[in-house]
């Protein structure tokens, strides 16, 4: 059990390890979506993933005593926009996995940080730097 505690601490206390683990798990998700192509409709996969994500987040929120559970009322419109845009993005991503080669779909999907930076520059007046 002590070894698990050290591994847990090593992963969660390291930004690069967290990003690497997230990228690995996300790539597995894309692989499973591709393997399910033709057997399960993409929209059903999106609904199942969203439900499981909600359950995982609800458990994590409960364990970490997050209050209020659905956020502060003044943020609800922004949270709703985030939820809707995230849901649409995930649905379109899963549909693209069925239509494109897996590597192409994943590569195109992960252009979103660059697109976000380009949008944040004029909208949020954030500087556009090398890093």
Residue pairs with C-beta under 8 A, 6 or more apart in sequence:
10 17
11 17
11 18
11 21
12 18
27 106
29 49
30 97
30 102
30 105
30 106
31 102
33 42
33 45
33 94
33 97
33 98
34 97
34 98
34 102
36 45
37 97
37 98
42 91
42 94
42 95
42 97
42 98
43 91
45 94
46 87
46 90
46 91
46 94
49 90
50 87
50 90
58 69
61 69
70 76
70 79
71 79
89 112
93 105
93 109
96 105
96 108
96 109
97 105
97 106
99 105
100 108
117 126
117 128
118 128
120 126
121 127
121 128
